[in-house]
Amino acid sequence: MPKISIAIAGTTQRTRLCAEALSQAEDFEITWIVTPEPKPLGRKKVITPNPLHSFATEQSIPTLLIKNKITSVTRQEITQQPQVDILLVVDFGYLVPSWLLALPQIAPLNIHPSELPKWRGSSPGQFALLYGEKKSAITLIEMNAQLDQGPIVAALPFNVDTAWTAEQYYQHSFELLAPELPNILKTYISNKKSQPQPVSSPTPTARKLTKDDAFVPWNVIALARKGVEPSFITLPPLLEAARTAHTSLPALLVAATKAFSPWPNLWTKVETKQGEKRMKIISAVVTPKTTTANESLTLETVQLEGKTPALFNQIKNTLLN
């Protein structure tokens, strides 16, 4: 029997995890890969291929590199490649044009780490954690022109660990799916069954995050440390929208430290003996409510601008407020 031919569009270590699973399955052949070109990384700006590109090089898989966007040249290069049965899109980072969706003989498929139709968009894990979801899923869908609205091929549910960061959420999701991916694809190719999604989602779009989304004024953090629950405070719209999902302001801020890790990190500005500095709040916990006090925020690990991470108790004496 001929092997099922797969083209993979993606970038990250999670994409590589899926590619490795398919490359080890005897019924599949990865015919070509499309991925962003190597970029400068780190302080020394060393030109570095992404994890999927490295995998393709190791496996001698033909690879098409994208510079800044998918262009007419990209289209010409891709359409000259061998026909494939499945196009699998995982952490690609580019809008997939209609001509590319129409390219595979069977279907273009996408892996989305949320319980669709919840948390459509580019940051599903971050939003699931920020809103305190207790359960989630990683979902394989048929791709169409609408954002994450294609029919569902398969969904693997899981419980969300309250200690997870966004990175851990994604790692768990893909480690759950990758070993099952070959069998899921074979079943789908055999019966072509999928389940249409509702048009509307019960949650906001999990849009791409910005640095501003993660900024909280120091006076708000100070109130949370005291267990004060003010009615009117200044929070970014994203955090304000998620506030009702939590029992208190400290609980919201702790959820944000996890949702925004490793990027953009919850951060603030503090006055120090050397002037105003940015400070990342890397980890924090909620001190439980007692008969005499509300829940409060306890800062654990922070990072002052230009410094290495440190325990808050070790640096708080350098703050002027």
C-alpha positions as CSV (number, residue, x, y, z in Angstrom):
1,M,0.0,0.0,0.0
2,P,1.3,3.5,-0.8
3,K,2.2,5.7,2.1
4,I,0.0,8.6,3.2
5,S,1.9,11.7,2.1
6,I,2.0,14.7,4.5
7,A,3.2,18.2,4.1
8,I,3.8,20.1,7.3
9,A,3.6,23.9,7.9
10,G,4.9,25.0,11.2
11,T,7.7,26.3,13.3
12,T,8.0,25.3,17.0
13,Q,9.2,22.3,19.1
14,R,5.5,21.3,19.3
15,T,5.4,21.1,15.5
16,R,8.5,19.0,15.6
17,L,6.9,16.7,18.1
18,C,4.1,16.0,15.7
19,A,6.5,15.6,12.8
20,E,8.6,13.1,14.7
21,A,5.5,11.0,15.5
22,L,4.5,10.9,11.9
23,S,8.0,10.1,10.6
24,Q,8.1,7.1,12.9
25,A,4.8,5.7,11.7
26,E,5.3,3.3,8.8
27,D,2.1,4.4,7.0
28,F,3.2,8.0,6.6
29,E,5.7,9.9,4.6
30,I,6.5,13.6,5.2
31,T,7.0,14.8,1.6
32,W,7.9,18.4,2.2
33,I,7.9,21.1,4.9
34,V,7.2,24.8,4.8
35,T,8.6,26.9,7.7
36,P,10.0,30.4,8.4
37,E,13.7,31.0,7.5
38,P,16.3,31.0,10.3
39,K,16.3,34.1,12.5
40,P,18.8,35.8,14.8
41,L,18.3,34.6,18.4
42,G,19.8,35.6,21.8
43,R,22.0,38.5,22.7
44,K,24.6,37.5,20.1
45,K,21.9,37.4,17.4
46,V,23.1,34.0,16.1
47,I,21.2,32.9,13.0
48,T,19.3,29.8,14.2
49,P,16.9,27.5,12.4
50,N,13.6,26.8,14.2
51,P,12.9,23.3,15.6
52,L,10.9,22.1,12.6
53,H,13.6,23.3,10.2
54,S,16.2,21.5,12.2
55,F,14.1,18.3,12.0
56,A,13.7,18.6,8.3
57,T,17.5,19.0,7.8
58,E,18.2,16.0,10.0
59,Q,15.7,13.9,8.0
60,S,16.7,15.3,4.6
61,I,13.1,16.4,4.0
62,P,12.7,19.1,1.2
63,T,12.1,22.4,2.9
64,L,10.6,25.7,1.7
65,L,11.6,28.7,3.7
66,I,9.4,31.8,4.2
67,K,11.0,35.2,4.9
68,N,8.3,37.6,6.2
69,K,5.1,36.5,4.5
70,I,3.7,34.0,2.0
71,T,4.2,35.6,-1.4
72,S,3.6,34.7,-5.0
73,V,7.2,33.3,-5.1
74,T,6.2,31.1,-2.1
75,R,3.2,29.9,-4.0
76,Q,5.2,29.0,-7.1
77,E,7.7,27.1,-5.0
78,I,5.0,25.2,-3.1
79,T,3.0,24.3,-6.2
80,Q,6.1,22.8,-7.8
81,Q,6.4,20.3,-4.9
82,P,4.8,16.8,-5.1
83,Q,1.1,16.5,-4.5
84,V,0.3,15.5,-0.9
85,D,-2.7,13.8,0.8
86,I,-2.7,16.0,3.9
87,L,-1.4,19.4,4.8
88,L,-0.9,19.6,8.5
89,V,-0.6,23.1,10.0
90,V,0.8,23.4,13.5
91,D,2.1,26.6,15.1
92,F,2.7,28.1,11.7
93,G,2.3,31.7,12.5
94,Y,1.1,32.8,9.0
95,L,-2.4,33.2,7.6
96,V,-2.9,30.2,5.3
97,P,-4.2,31.4,1.9
98,S,-7.0,29.7,0.1
99,W,-4.8,28.3,-2.6
100,L,-2.7,26.5,0.0
101,L,-5.9,25.2,1.7
102,A,-7.0,23.7,-1.6
103,L,-3.6,22.1,-2.3
104,P,-3.9,18.7,-0.5
105,Q,-5.9,15.9,-2.1
106,I,-7.7,14.9,1.1
107,A,-7.7,17.9,3.5
108,P,-5.8,20.7,5.2
109,L,-5.8,20.0,8.9
110,N,-4.8,22.1,11.9
111,I,-4.0,21.2,15.5
112,H,-5.5,23.7,18.0
113,P,-4.8,23.3,21.7
114,S,-8.2,24.2,23.1
115,E,-11.6,22.7,23.5
116,L,-13.1,24.2,20.4
117,P,-15.2,26.2,19.9
118,K,-13.7,27.8,23.0
119,W,-10.6,29.9,22.7
120,R,-10.3,30.3,18.9
121,G,-7.2,32.3,18.1
122,S,-3.4,32.4,18.4
123,S,-3.1,32.2,22.2
124,P,-5.6,29.5,23.4
125,G,-3.4,28.2,26.3
126,Q,-2.7,31.7,27.7
127,F,-6.4,32.6,27.7
128,A,-7.5,29.2,29.1
129,L,-5.1,29.7,32.1
130,L,-6.0,33.4,32.5
131,Y,-9.7,32.6,32.7
132,G,-9.0,29.7,35.1
133,E,-10.2,26.8,33.0
134,K,-10.3,23.5,34.8
135,K,-10.7,21.4,31.7
136,S,-9.5,21.7,28.1
137,A,-8.6,19.7,25.1
138,I,-6.3,19.6,22.1
139,T,-8.3,19.5,18.9
140,L,-7.6,18.4,15.3
141,I,-9.8,20.2,12.8
142,E,-10.3,20.6,9.1
143,M,-9.2,24.0,8.0
144,N,-11.5,26.5,6.2
145,A,-11.4,30.2,5.6
146,Q,-12.7,31.1,9.1
147,L,-10.4,31.3,12.1
148,D,-10.4,27.9,13.9
149,Q,-13.9,27.2,12.8
150,G,-13.4,24.1,10.7
151,P,-15.1,20.8,11.5
152,I,-13.6,18.8,14.3
153,V,-11.8,15.6,13.4
154,A,-10.8,14.6,16.9
155,A,-10.4,16.1,20.4
156,L,-8.4,14.7,23.3
157,P,-9.6,16.2,26.6
158,F,-7.4,16.8,29.7
159,N,-7.5,18.4,33.1
160,V,-5.7,21.7,33.5
161,D,-3.2,21.7,36.3
162,T,-3.5,24.9,38.3
163,A,0.3,25.1,38.6
164,W,0.9,25.1,34.8
165,T,2.5,28.0,33.0
166,A,1.4,28.5,29.4
167,E,4.5,26.6,28.2
168,Q,3.6,23.6,30.3
169,Y,0.0,23.8,29.1
170,Y,1.1,23.5,25.5
171,Q,3.7,20.9,26.2
172,H,1.1,18.7,27.9
173,S,-1.3,19.2,25.1
174,F,1.0,18.1,22.3
175,E,2.6,15.3,24.3
176,L,-0.9,14.0,24.7
177,L,-1.7,14.2,21.0
178,A,1.5,13.4,19.2
179,P,1.6,9.6,19.9
180,E,-2.1,9.3,18.8
181,L,-1.7,11.5,15.7
182,P,-0.9,8.7,13.2
183,N,-3.9,6.6,14.2
184,I,-6.2,9.6,14.3
185,L,-5.2,10.5,10.8
186,K,-5.6,7.0,9.5
187,T,-9.1,6.8,11.0
188,Y,-10.0,10.1,9.5
189,I,-8.7,9.2,6.0
190,S,-10.6,6.0,6.1
191,N,-14.0,7.4,7.1
192,K,-13.7,11.2,6.3
193,K,-15.9,11.9,9.4
194,S,-15.8,15.2,11.2
195,Q,-18.2,17.2,13.4
196,P,-19.2,20.8,12.4
197,Q,-18.5,23.5,15.0
198,P,-21.0,26.1,16.2
199,V,-20.6,29.3,14.3
200,S,-20.2,31.3,17.5
201,S,-17.8,30.7,20.4
202,P,-18.7,31.0,24.1
203,T,-15.4,32.7,24.8
204,P,-13.6,35.8,23.4
205,T,-11.0,35.3,20.7
206,A,-7.7,34.3,22.1
207,R,-5.8,37.0,20.2
208,K,-2.1,37.5,20.1
209,L,-0.8,39.0,23.3
210,T,1.1,42.2,23.7
211,K,3.4,43.6,26.4
212,D,0.8,46.1,27.4
213,D,-1.7,43.3,28.1
214,A,0.6,42.2,31.0
215,F,1.2,45.5,32.7
216,V,-0.3,46.1,36.1
217,P,0.5,49.4,38.1
218,W,2.4,48.9,41.3
219,N,-0.3,50.5,43.4
220,V,-2.7,47.8,42.2
221,I,-0.2,45.0,43.2
222,A,0.3,46.8,46.5
223,L,-3.5,46.7,47.2
224,A,-3.6,43.0,46.2
225,R,-0.7,42.3,48.7
226,K,-2.8,43.8,51.4
227,G,-5.9,41.9,50.4
228,V,-7.8,45.0,49.4
229,E,-10.5,44.5,46.7
230,P,-11.1,48.0,45.2
231,S,-14.1,48.5,43.0
232,F,-12.3,50.8,40.6
233,I,-8.7,50.0,39.6
234,T,-6.6,50.4,36.5
235,L,-6.1,47.1,34.7
236,P,-5.5,46.3,31.0
237,P,-8.7,45.4,29.3
238,L,-7.6,41.8,28.9
239,L,-7.1,41.4,32.7
240,E,-10.2,43.4,33.5
241,A,-12.3,41.0,31.3
242,A,-10.9,38.0,33.0
243,R,-11.4,39.4,36.5
244,T,-14.9,38.0,37.0
245,A,-13.5,34.4,36.4
246,H,-11.6,34.6,39.7
247,T,-12.5,34.9,43.4
248,S,-10.3,37.9,44.0
249,L,-7.8,40.3,42.5
250,P,-4.9,38.2,44.0
251,A,-6.2,35.1,42.3
252,L,-6.4,36.9,39.0
253,L,-2.9,38.2,39.2
254,V,-1.5,34.7,40.1
255,A,-3.3,33.3,37.1
256,A,-1.8,36.0,35.0
257,T,1.8,35.1,36.2
258,K,1.2,31.6,34.8
259,A,-0.7,32.6,31.7
260,F,1.9,35.1,30.7
261,S,4.9,32.8,31.2
262,P,7.3,32.6,29.5
263,W,6.1,35.7,27.6
264,P,5.1,38.6,28.0
265,N,5.4,38.0,31.8
266,L,3.2,40.0,34.2
267,W,5.1,43.2,34.9
268,T,5.0,46.5,36.6
269,K,7.1,49.7,37.3
270,V,8.6,50.3,40.7
271,E,10.6,53.2,42.2
272,T,14.0,52.1,43.4
273,K,17.1,53.9,44.8
274,Q,18.4,53.9,41.2
275,G,15.1,55.4,39.8
276,E,12.1,53.9,38.1
277,K,12.6,50.3,37.0
278,R,10.5,47.7,35.2
279,M,9.9,44.5,37.3
280,K,8.7,41.2,36.1
281,I,6.6,39.1,38.5
282,I,7.7,35.6,37.6
283,S,5.8,33.8,40.4
284,A,3.3,34.6,43.1
285,V,0.8,32.8,45.3
286,V,-2.5,33.6,46.9
287,T,-2.5,33.7,50.7
288,P,-5.8,32.2,51.7
289,K,-8.6,34.2,53.3
290,T,-8.9,34.1,57.1
291,T,-11.6,35.2,59.6
292,T,-9.9,38.6,59.8
293,A,-8.4,39.1,56.3
294,N,-9.2,38.7,52.7
295,E,-7.2,36.7,50.2
296,S,-3.9,38.4,49.5
297,L,-1.1,38.3,47.0
298,T,2.4,37.1,48.0
299,L,5.1,37.8,45.5
300,E,7.7,35.0,45.3
301,T,10.1,35.5,42.4
302,V,10.6,38.8,40.5
303,Q,13.1,40.2,38.2
304,L,14.2,43.9,38.2
305,E,15.2,45.5,35.0
306,G,18.9,44.7,34.3
307,K,19.0,42.1,37.0
308,T,18.7,38.3,37.3
309,P,15.6,36.7,38.9
310,A,15.5,36.9,42.7
311,L,13.2,36.3,45.6
312,F,11.0,39.3,46.3
313,N,11.9,39.3,49.9
314,Q,15.6,39.7,48.9
315,I,15.0,42.8,46.9
316,K,12.0,44.6,48.5
317,N,14.3,46.8,50.6
318,T,15.6,48.4,47.4
319,L,12.1,49.6,46.5
320,L,11.0,53.1,47.6
321,N,7.3,52.4,47.7
